[in-house]
Amino acid sequence: MKTRPMLTLDDCRRISAAAEAEAAKNNWIVCIAILDDGGHLLHLVRMDGASPANARIAVEKGRTAAESRRPTAAWQDRIAKRPELLRMPGITPVQGGLPIMAQGVCVGGIGVSGVQSHEDEQICQAGINALA
């Protein structure tokens, strides 16, 4: 039987704290969602002032990144060239979601929503960097 790494609650808290710090440093109000590798929500932060829509979008970005094992920006780029990919089930093709990798394995995804998409991704990356 194989064994592999997985996200713990402590991991989620470290990722979230670093992502929140990046958002606060830039005066950005966002939602941060951390999901396991199957796209199930593990941790959600909705900063004061973030909209309910931001929470749903962050979860969907994180789910896309976790389940597809690729950044949501990659889907955005692919769909620009092949619009028929919009029919792919469960894909949210908007930058701001990243897979979380550990020991060469996808252990989950993080999605952020609330500011410009490239800024959402910057927050995601800051969170992931906290695991290193």
DSSP file (Angstrom, degrees, kcal/mol; ACC not computed):
  #  RESIDUE AA STRUCTURE BP1 BP2  ACC     N-H-->O    O-->H-N    N-H-->O    O-->H-N    TCO  KAPPA ALPHA  PHI   PSI    X-CA   Y-CA   Z-CA
    1    1 A M              0   0    0      0, 0.0     2,-0.2     0, 0.0     0, 0.0   0.000 360.0 360.0 360.0 139.7    0.0    0.0    0.0
    2    2 A K        -     0   0    0      2,-0.0     2,-0.4     0, 0.0     0, 0.0  -0.504 360.0-157.5 -80.9 149.5    1.3    3.5   -0.8
    3    3 A T        +     0   0    0     -2,-0.2     0, 0.0     0, 0.0     0, 0.0  -0.956  17.5 172.3-120.6 148.4    1.7    6.2    1.7
    4    4 A R        -     0   0    0     -2,-0.4    99,-0.1   103,-0.0     2,-0.0  -0.978  35.0 -89.0-151.0 160.7    1.7    9.9    0.7
    5    5 A P        -     0   0    0      0, 0.0     2,-0.3     0, 0.0    97,-0.1  -0.326  41.1-176.1 -70.3 155.8    1.7   13.3    2.3
    6    6 A M        -     0   0    0     30,-0.0     2,-0.2    -2,-0.0   102,-0.1  -0.986  31.1 -95.0-148.5 156.0   -1.5   15.1    3.1
    7    7 A L        -     0   0    0    100,-0.6     2,-0.2    -2,-0.3    30,-0.0  -0.478  36.8-159.0 -72.1 138.1   -2.5   18.5    4.5
    8    8 A T     >  -     0   0    0     -2,-0.2     4,-2.3     1,-0.1     5,-0.2  -0.653  33.9-105.5-106.3 169.6   -3.1   18.7    8.2
    9    9 A L  H  > S+     0   0    0     -2,-0.2     4,-2.4     1,-0.2     5,-0.2   0.897 124.0  54.0 -61.2 -39.4   -5.1   21.4   10.0
   10   10 A D  H  > S+     0   0    0      2,-0.2     4,-2.2     1,-0.2    -1,-0.2   0.905 106.9  51.1 -61.6 -41.6   -1.8   22.9   11.2
   11   11 A D  H  > S+     0   0    0      1,-0.2     4,-2.8     2,-0.2     5,-0.2   0.935 109.9  50.2 -58.7 -46.7   -0.6   23.1    7.5
   12   12 A C  H  X S+     0   0    0     -4,-2.3     4,-2.8     1,-0.2    -2,-0.2   0.895 109.5  50.6 -60.3 -40.8   -3.9   24.8    6.6
   13   13 A R  H  X S+     0   0    0     -4,-2.4     4,-2.6     2,-0.2    -1,-0.2   0.896 111.7  47.4 -65.6 -39.6   -3.4   27.3    9.4
   14   14 A R  H  X S+     0   0    0     -4,-2.2     4,-2.2     2,-0.2     5,-0.2   0.931 114.3  46.7 -66.8 -44.7    0.2   28.1    8.3
   15   15 A I  H  X S+     0   0    0     -4,-2.8     4,-2.4     1,-0.2    -2,-0.2   0.947 115.1  46.9 -59.9 -48.7   -0.9   28.5    4.7
   16   16 A S  H  X S+     0   0    0     -4,-2.8     4,-3.2    -5,-0.2     5,-0.2   0.909 110.5  51.3 -61.6 -45.1   -3.8   30.7    5.7
   17   17 A A  H  X S+     0   0    0     -4,-2.6     4,-2.3     1,-0.2    -1,-0.2   0.911 112.7  45.8 -61.2 -42.6   -1.8   32.9    8.0
   18   18 A A  H  X S+     0   0    0     -4,-2.2     4,-2.0     2,-0.2    -1,-0.2   0.899 114.4  48.1 -68.2 -39.5    0.8   33.6    5.4
   19   19 A A  H  X S+     0   0    0     -4,-2.4     4,-2.3    -5,-0.2    -2,-0.2   0.924 112.3  48.9 -66.0 -44.0   -1.8   34.2    2.7
   20   20 A E  H  X S+     0   0    0     -4,-3.2     4,-3.0     1,-0.2     5,-0.2   0.903 109.6  52.5 -60.9 -41.5   -3.7   36.6    5.1
   21   21 A A  H  X S+     0   0    0     -4,-2.3     4,-2.5    -5,-0.2    -1,-0.2   0.898 108.8  49.9 -62.3 -40.6   -0.5   38.4    5.9
   22   22 A E  H  X S+     0   0    0     -4,-2.0     4,-1.1     2,-0.2    -1,-0.2   0.916 113.4  46.3 -63.8 -42.8    0.2   38.9    2.2
   23   23 A A  H  <>S+     0   0    0     -4,-2.3     5,-2.9     1,-0.2     3,-0.5   0.936 114.1  47.2 -64.9 -46.2   -3.3   40.3    1.7
   24   24 A A  H ><5S+     0   0    0     -4,-3.0     3,-1.5     1,-0.2    -2,-0.2   0.889 105.8  58.9 -63.7 -39.5   -3.1   42.5    4.7
   25   25 A K  H 3<5S+     0   0    0     -4,-2.5    -1,-0.2     1,-0.3    -2,-0.2   0.833 113.7  38.9 -57.7 -32.5    0.3   43.8    3.7
   26   26 A N  T 3<5S-     0   0    0     -4,-1.1    -1,-0.3    -3,-0.5    -2,-0.2   0.304 114.0-115.5-100.7   7.2   -1.2   45.1    0.5
   27   27 A N  T < 5 +     0   0    0     -3,-1.5     2,-0.4     1,-0.2    -3,-0.2   0.884  63.9 152.1  58.1  40.6   -4.5   46.2    2.0
   28   28 A W      < -     0   0    0     -5,-2.9     2,-0.6    -6,-0.1    -1,-0.2  -0.858  38.4-149.7-104.0 136.8   -6.4   43.6    0.0
   29   29 A I        +     0   0    0     -2,-0.4     2,-0.3    85,-0.2    20,-0.0  -0.931  38.1 146.2-107.5 116.0   -9.7   42.2    1.3
   30   30 A V        -     0   0    0     -2,-0.6    17,-2.2    20,-0.1     2,-0.4  -0.835  47.7-115.8-141.3 172.0  -10.1   38.6    0.1
   31   31 A C  E     -AB  46 113A   0     82,-2.4    82,-1.8    -2,-0.3     2,-0.4  -0.940  26.5-158.9-110.9 142.3  -11.4   35.1    0.8
   32   32 A I  E     -AB  45 112A   0     13,-2.7    13,-2.5    -2,-0.4     2,-0.4  -0.989   7.7-172.7-125.8 124.1   -8.9   32.3    1.0
   33   33 A A  E     -AB  44 111A   0     78,-3.0    78,-2.5    -2,-0.4     2,-0.5  -0.964   5.5-167.5-120.6 134.0   -9.9   28.6    0.5
   34   34 A I  E     -AB  43 110A   0      9,-2.8     8,-2.9    -2,-0.4     9,-1.9  -0.985  13.8-178.3-120.9 127.8   -7.7   25.6    1.1
   35   35 A L  E     -AB  41 109A   0     74,-3.0    74,-1.8    -2,-0.5     6,-0.2  -0.852  25.5-113.3-124.8 157.2   -8.9   22.3   -0.2
   36   36 A D  E >   - B   0 108A   0      4,-2.5     3,-2.0    -2,-0.3    72,-0.3  -0.198  49.0 -86.6 -78.6-179.1   -7.6   18.7   -0.1
   37   37 A D  T 3  S+     0   0    0     70,-0.7    71,-0.2     1,-0.3    32,-0.1   0.657 128.7  55.6 -68.0 -14.7   -6.5   16.9   -3.2
   38   38 A G  T 3  S-     0   0    0     69,-0.2    -1,-0.3     2,-0.1    29,-0.1   0.353 122.0-103.9 -95.8   4.5  -10.0   15.7   -3.9
   39   39 A G  S <  S+     0   0    0     -3,-2.0     2,-0.4     1,-0.3    -2,-0.1   0.692  72.0 145.0  84.2  19.4  -11.4   19.3   -3.9
   40   40 A H        -     0   0    0     23,-0.1    -4,-2.5     1,-0.1    -1,-0.3  -0.788  55.4-108.9 -95.0 133.2  -13.0   19.1   -0.4
   41   41 A L  E     +A   35   0A   0     -2,-0.4    -6,-0.2    -6,-0.2     3,-0.1  -0.370  42.5 164.8 -64.2 127.5  -12.9   22.3    1.6
   42   42 A L  E     +     0   0A   0     -8,-2.9     2,-0.3     1,-0.4    -7,-0.2   0.700  67.1   9.0-107.8 -35.2  -10.5   22.1    4.6
   43   43 A H  E     -A   34   0A   0     -9,-1.9    -9,-2.8   -31,-0.0     2,-0.4  -0.988  58.6-174.8-154.8 134.5  -10.2   25.7    5.6
   44   44 A L  E     -A   33   0A   0     -2,-0.3     2,-0.5   -11,-0.2   -11,-0.2  -0.998   2.2-173.3-137.5 132.9  -11.9   29.0    4.6
   45   45 A V  E     -A   32   0A   0    -13,-2.5   -13,-2.7    -2,-0.4     2,-0.6  -0.992   2.7-172.3-124.7 124.4  -11.1   32.6    5.6
   46   46 A R  E     -A   31   0A   0     -2,-0.5   -15,-0.2   -15,-0.2     3,-0.1  -0.923  23.1-141.9-114.9 103.6  -13.4   35.4    4.6
   47   47 A M    >   -     0   0    0    -17,-2.2     3,-2.6    -2,-0.6   -18,-0.1  -0.252  37.2 -80.4 -63.5 151.2  -11.7   38.6    5.6
   48   48 A D  T 3  S+     0   0    0      1,-0.3    -1,-0.2   -19,-0.0     3,-0.1  -0.301 120.6  20.9 -53.6 125.6  -13.9   41.4    7.0
   49   49 A G  T 3  S+     0   0    0      1,-0.4    -1,-0.3    -3,-0.1     2,-0.2   0.239  89.4 129.0  97.9 -12.5  -15.5   43.2    4.1
   50   50 A A    <   -     0   0    0     -3,-2.6    -1,-0.4   -20,-0.2   -20,-0.1  -0.501  59.5-116.4 -74.6 146.9  -15.1   40.4    1.5
   51   51 A S     >  -     0   0    0     -2,-0.2     4,-1.2     1,-0.1     3,-0.4  -0.406  14.7-116.5 -84.0 158.4  -18.3   39.5   -0.3
   52   52 A P  H  > S+     0   0    0      0, 0.0     4,-1.7     0, 0.0     3,-0.2   0.854 117.3  59.3 -58.5 -34.2  -20.1   36.2   -0.1
   53   53 A A  H  > S+     0   0    0      1,-0.2     4,-2.6     2,-0.2     5,-0.2   0.881  98.5  58.0 -63.1 -37.1  -19.4   35.8   -3.9
   54   54 A N  H  > S+     0   0    0     -3,-0.4     4,-2.6     1,-0.2    -1,-0.2   0.882 103.6  53.4 -60.1 -37.6  -15.6   35.9   -3.1
   55   55 A A  H  X S+     0   0    0     -4,-1.2     4,-2.0     2,-0.2    -1,-0.2   0.940 111.1  44.3 -63.3 -47.1  -16.0   32.9   -0.8
   56   56 A R  H  X S+     0   0    0     -4,-1.7     4,-2.1     1,-0.2    -2,-0.2   0.912 114.8  48.8 -64.8 -42.4  -17.7   30.8   -3.4
   57   57 A I  H  X S+     0   0    0     -4,-2.6     4,-2.6     2,-0.2     5,-0.2   0.911 109.2  52.6 -65.3 -42.7  -15.2   31.9   -6.1
   58   58 A A  H  X S+     0   0    0     -4,-2.6     4,-2.5     1,-0.2    -1,-0.2   0.915 109.7  49.3 -59.7 -43.3  -12.2   31.1   -3.9
   59   59 A V  H  X S+     0   0    0     -4,-2.0     4,-2.6     1,-0.2    -1,-0.2   0.926 112.0  47.9 -61.5 -44.7  -13.5   27.6   -3.2
   60   60 A E  H  X S+     0   0    0     -4,-2.1     4,-2.4     2,-0.2    32,-0.3   0.877 111.3  50.0 -67.9 -36.9  -14.0   26.9   -6.9
   61   61 A K  H  X S+     0   0    0     -4,-2.6     4,-2.2     2,-0.2    -1,-0.2   0.936 113.4  46.5 -64.0 -45.1  -10.6   28.2   -7.9
   62   62 A G  H  X S+     0   0    0     -4,-2.5     4,-2.5    -5,-0.2    -2,-0.2   0.893 111.9  51.0 -63.3 -40.4   -9.0   26.0   -5.2
   63   63 A R  H  X S+     0   0    0     -4,-2.6     4,-2.9     2,-0.2     5,-0.3   0.919 109.6  50.3 -63.6 -44.5  -11.1   23.0   -6.3
   64   64 A T  H  X S+     0   0    0     -4,-2.4     4,-2.2     1,-0.2     6,-0.4   0.933 112.9  46.3 -59.0 -46.4  -10.0   23.5   -9.9
   65   65 A A  H  X>S+     0   0    0     -4,-2.2     4,-1.2     2,-0.2     5,-0.6   0.904 116.0  45.5 -64.2 -42.2   -6.4   23.7   -8.9
   66   66 A A  H  <5S+     0   0    0     -4,-2.5    -2,-0.2     2,-0.2    -1,-0.2   0.952 117.9  40.3 -67.7 -50.2   -6.6   20.7   -6.6
   67   67 A E  H  <5S+     0   0    0     -4,-2.9    -2,-0.2     1,-0.2    -1,-0.2   0.852 123.2  38.2 -72.0 -34.8   -8.5   18.4   -8.9
   68   68 A S  H  <5S-     0   0    0     -4,-2.2    -1,-0.2    -5,-0.3    -2,-0.2   0.611  98.0-135.1 -91.6 -11.8   -6.8   19.3  -12.1
   69   69 A R  T  <5S+     0   0    0     -4,-1.2    -3,-0.2    -5,-0.3    -4,-0.1   0.796  72.1  93.9  62.4  29.7   -3.3   19.5  -10.5
   70   70 A R  S   <S-     0   0    0     -5,-0.6    -2,-0.2    -6,-0.4    -1,-0.2  -0.988  84.3 -89.0-146.6 156.2   -2.6   22.8  -12.4
   71   71 A P    >>  -     0   0    0      0, 0.0     4,-1.0     0, 0.0     3,-0.9  -0.288  32.7-125.3 -61.4 147.0   -2.9   26.5  -11.8
   72   72 A T  H 3> S+     0   0    0     25,-2.4     4,-2.1     1,-0.2    23,-0.2   0.797 110.2  66.3 -65.2 -26.1   -6.2   28.0  -12.8
   73   73 A A  H 3> S+     0   0    0     24,-0.5     4,-2.4     1,-0.2    -1,-0.2   0.843  94.8  58.2 -62.1 -32.1   -4.3   30.5  -14.9
   74   74 A A  H <> S+     0   0    0     -3,-0.9     4,-2.3     2,-0.2    -1,-0.2   0.896 106.7  47.3 -64.4 -39.0   -3.2   27.6  -17.1
   75   75 A W  H  X S+     0   0    0     -4,-1.0     4,-2.7     2,-0.2     5,-0.2   0.895 109.3  54.1 -67.4 -39.3   -6.9   26.8  -17.7
   76   76 A Q  H  X S+     0   0    0     -4,-2.1     4,-1.4     1,-0.2    -2,-0.2   0.932 111.9  44.6 -59.1 -45.7   -7.6   30.5  -18.5
   77   77 A D  H  X S+     0   0    0     -4,-2.4     4,-0.9     1,-0.2    -2,-0.2   0.906 113.7  49.4 -65.7 -42.6   -4.8   30.4  -21.1
   78   78 A R  H >X S+     0   0    0     -4,-2.3     4,-2.1     1,-0.2     3,-0.6   0.897 109.7  50.9 -65.4 -40.3   -5.9   27.1  -22.6
   79   79 A I  H 3< S+     0   0    0     -4,-2.7    -1,-0.2     1,-0.2    -2,-0.2   0.808  99.9  64.0 -70.4 -28.7   -9.5   28.2  -22.9
   80   80 A A  H 3< S+     0   0    0     -4,-1.4    -1,-0.2    -5,-0.2    -2,-0.2   0.857 114.5  33.9 -60.3 -33.2   -8.5   31.4  -24.7
   81   81 A K  H << S+     0   0    0     -4,-0.9    -2,-0.2    -3,-0.6    -1,-0.2   0.753 132.7  29.5 -91.5 -28.2   -7.2   29.2  -27.5
   82   82 A R    ><  -     0   0    0     -4,-2.1     3,-2.4    -5,-0.1    -1,-0.2  -0.705  63.2-179.6-135.4  81.7   -9.8   26.4  -27.2
   83   83 A P  G >  S+     0   0    0      0, 0.0     3,-2.1     0, 0.0     4,-0.2   0.718  76.0  75.2 -58.6 -21.7  -13.1   27.8  -26.0
   84   84 A E  G >  S+     0   0    0      1,-0.3     3,-1.7     2,-0.2    -5,-0.1   0.718  78.5  75.6 -63.6 -18.0  -14.7   24.3  -26.1
   85   85 A L  G X  S+     0   0    0     -3,-2.4     3,-2.2     1,-0.3    -1,-0.3   0.644  71.9  83.0 -68.2 -13.1  -12.7   23.5  -23.0
   86   86 A L  G <  S+     0   0    0     -3,-2.1    -1,-0.3     1,-0.3     5,-0.2   0.734  81.6  65.3 -59.1 -20.4  -15.3   25.6  -21.1
   87   87 A R  G <  S+     0   0    0     -3,-1.7    -1,-0.3    -4,-0.2    -2,-0.2   0.491  71.8 118.0 -81.5  -3.4  -17.3   22.4  -21.1
   88   88 A M  S X  S-     0   0    0     -3,-2.2     3,-1.2     1,-0.1     2,-0.1  -0.480  75.2-111.1 -64.7 128.8  -14.8   20.6  -18.9
   89   89 A P  T 3  S+     0   0    0      0, 0.0    -1,-0.1     0, 0.0    -2,-0.1  -0.380  91.0   4.3 -67.7 135.7  -16.6   19.7  -15.7
   90   90 A G  T 3  S+     0   0    0      1,-0.2     2,-0.5    -2,-0.1   -23,-0.1   0.649  90.5 139.4  73.6  16.7  -15.6   21.5  -12.6
   91   91 A I    <   -     0   0    0     -3,-1.2    -1,-0.2    -5,-0.2   -30,-0.1  -0.841  32.9-172.0-101.3 125.5  -13.2   23.9  -14.2
   92   92 A T        -     0   0    0     -2,-0.5     2,-1.8   -32,-0.3   -16,-0.2  -0.914  11.3-161.7-110.7 100.9  -13.1   27.6  -13.1
   93   93 A P        +     0   0    0      0, 0.0     2,-0.4     0, 0.0   -32,-0.0  -0.318  48.8 113.0 -86.7  57.5  -10.7   29.1  -15.6
   94   94 A V  S    S-     0   0    0     -2,-1.8   -21,-0.2    23,-0.0   -22,-0.1  -0.993  71.9-109.9-130.1 125.9   -9.8   32.3  -13.7
   95   95 A Q  S    S+     0   0    0     -2,-0.4    25,-0.1   -23,-0.2     3,-0.1  -0.166  87.6  79.0 -52.3 142.6   -6.3   33.0  -12.3
   96   96 A G        +     0   0    0      1,-0.4    16,-2.4    24,-0.1     2,-0.4   0.463  69.0  93.2 130.8  11.4   -6.1   32.8   -8.5
   97   97 A G  E     -C  111   0A   0     14,-0.2   -25,-2.4    -3,-0.1   -24,-0.5  -0.999  45.5-179.6-132.2 135.3   -5.9   29.1   -7.8
   98   98 A L  E     -C  110   0A   0     12,-2.5    12,-2.6    -2,-0.4     2,-0.2  -0.982  28.1-118.7-132.1 143.0   -2.8   27.0   -7.3
   99   99 A P  E     -C  109   0A   0      0, 0.0     2,-0.6     0, 0.0    10,-0.3  -0.518  27.0-131.0 -72.2 149.5   -2.2   23.3   -6.6
  100  100 A I  E     -C  108   0A   0      8,-3.3     7,-3.1    -2,-0.2     8,-1.0  -0.922  27.1-165.1-104.5 118.5   -0.4   22.6   -3.3
  101  101 A M  E     +C  106   0A   0     -2,-0.6     2,-0.3     5,-0.2     5,-0.2  -0.817  14.2 174.8-108.3 142.8    2.5   20.2   -3.9
  102  102 A A  E >  S-C  105   0A   0      3,-2.7     3,-1.7    -2,-0.3    -2,-0.0  -0.953  74.2  -9.2-146.2 127.0    4.5   18.2   -1.3
  103  103 A Q  T 3  S-     0   0    0     -2,-0.3     3,-0.1     1,-0.3    -1,-0.0   0.851 129.7 -55.3  53.9  38.3    7.1   15.6   -2.1
  104  104 A G  T 3  S+     0   0    0      1,-0.2     2,-0.4     0, 0.0    -1,-0.3   0.578 118.3 107.5  76.0  10.5    6.2   15.8   -5.8
  105  105 A V  E <  S- C   0 102A   0     -3,-1.7    -3,-2.7     0, 0.0     2,-0.6  -0.941  74.3-117.5-122.3 141.2    2.5   15.0   -5.1
  106  106 A C  E     + C   0 101A   0     -2,-0.4    -5,-0.2    -5,-0.2   -69,-0.1  -0.677  33.3 172.9 -75.4 121.1   -0.5   17.2   -5.2
  107  107 A V  E     -     0   0A   0     -7,-3.1   -70,-0.7    -2,-0.6  -100,-0.6   0.438  59.2 -50.3-107.5  -4.3   -1.9   17.4   -1.7
  108  108 A G  E     -BC  36 100A   0     -8,-1.0    -8,-3.3   -72,-0.3     2,-0.3  -0.993  54.8 -96.5 165.6-163.9   -4.5   20.1   -2.3
  109  109 A G  E     -BC  35  99A   0    -74,-1.8   -74,-3.0    -2,-0.3     2,-0.4  -0.983  14.1-147.7-147.8 157.0   -5.3   23.5   -3.7
  110  110 A I  E     -BC  34  98A   0    -12,-2.6   -12,-2.5    -2,-0.3     2,-0.4  -0.993  14.4-173.1-127.3 136.2   -5.6   27.1   -2.6
  111  111 A G  E     -BC  33  97A   0    -78,-2.5   -78,-3.0    -2,-0.4     2,-0.4  -0.983   1.2-171.3-129.1 142.7   -7.9   29.6   -4.1
  112  112 A V  E     +B   32   0A   0    -16,-2.4     2,-0.3    -2,-0.4   -80,-0.2  -0.985   4.7 177.9-132.1 142.3   -8.2   33.3   -3.5
  113  113 A S  E     +B   31   0A   0    -82,-1.8   -82,-2.4    -2,-0.4   -55,-0.1  -0.995  45.0  74.7-144.2 139.3  -10.8   35.8   -4.6
  114  114 A G  S    S+     0   0    0      1,-0.7   -85,-0.2    -2,-0.3     2,-0.2   0.151  88.0  41.0 151.3 -23.2  -11.3   39.5   -3.9
  115  115 A V  S    S-     0   0    0      1,-0.2    -1,-0.7   -87,-0.1     5,-0.1  -0.545 106.6 -38.7-128.9-163.7   -8.7   41.5   -5.9
  116  116 A Q    >>  -     0   0    0     -2,-0.2     4,-2.5     1,-0.1     3,-0.8  -0.315  62.5-114.0 -60.6 147.1   -7.2   41.3   -9.4
  117  117 A S  H 3> S+     0   0    0      1,-0.3     4,-2.2     2,-0.2     5,-0.2   0.856 116.3  51.0 -56.1 -40.7   -6.6   37.7  -10.5
  118  118 A H  H 3> S+     0   0    0      1,-0.2     4,-1.6     2,-0.2    -1,-0.3   0.829 111.1  49.8 -68.2 -28.7   -2.8   38.1  -10.6
  119  119 A E  H <> S+     0   0    0     -3,-0.8     4,-2.0     2,-0.2    -2,-0.2   0.873 106.5  55.0 -74.0 -38.2   -3.0   39.5   -7.0
  120  120 A D  H  X S+     0   0    0     -4,-2.5     4,-2.1     1,-0.2    -2,-0.2   0.933 109.6  47.8 -55.9 -45.7   -5.2   36.6   -5.9
  121  121 A E  H  X S+     0   0    0     -4,-2.2     4,-2.8     1,-0.2    -1,-0.2   0.873 106.3  57.1 -65.6 -36.6   -2.5   34.2   -7.2
  122  122 A Q  H  X S+     0   0    0     -4,-1.6     4,-1.9     1,-0.2    -1,-0.2   0.905 107.8  48.1 -58.9 -40.9    0.2   36.2   -5.4
  123  123 A I  H  X S+     0   0    0     -4,-2.0     4,-1.9     2,-0.2    -2,-0.2   0.913 109.9  52.3 -66.2 -43.5   -1.6   35.6   -2.2
  124  124 A C  H  X S+     0   0    0     -4,-2.1     4,-2.5     1,-0.2    -2,-0.2   0.941 109.4  49.3 -55.1 -49.4   -1.9   31.9   -3.0
  125  125 A Q  H  X S+     0   0    0     -4,-2.8     4,-2.6     1,-0.2    -1,-0.2   0.878 107.0  54.7 -62.7 -39.0    1.8   31.6   -3.6
  126  126 A A  H  X S+     0   0    0     -4,-1.9     4,-0.7     2,-0.2    -1,-0.2   0.897 110.0  48.2 -60.7 -39.7    2.6   33.4   -0.3
  127  127 A G  H >< S+     0   0    0     -4,-1.9     3,-1.0     1,-0.2     4,-0.3   0.934 111.5  48.1 -65.0 -46.9    0.5   30.8    1.5
  128  128 A I  H >< S+     0   0    0     -4,-2.5     3,-2.0     1,-0.3     4,-0.5   0.883 103.7  62.4 -61.9 -38.6    2.1   27.9   -0.3
  129  129 A N  H >< S+     0   0    0     -4,-2.6     3,-1.0     1,-0.3    -1,-0.3   0.756  89.9  69.6 -59.7 -23.9    5.5   29.3    0.5
  130  130 A A  T << S+     0   0    0     -3,-1.0    -1,-0.3    -4,-0.7    -2,-0.2   0.703  91.8  59.6 -68.3 -18.5    4.8   28.9    4.2
  131  131 A L  T <         0   0    0     -3,-2.0    -1,-0.2    -4,-0.3    -2,-0.2   0.706 360.0 360.0 -80.1 -20.1    5.0   25.2    3.8
  132  132 A A    <         0   0    0     -3,-1.0    -1,-0.2    -4,-0.5    -2,-0.1   0.499 360.0 360.0 -73.0 360.0    8.6   25.2    2.6
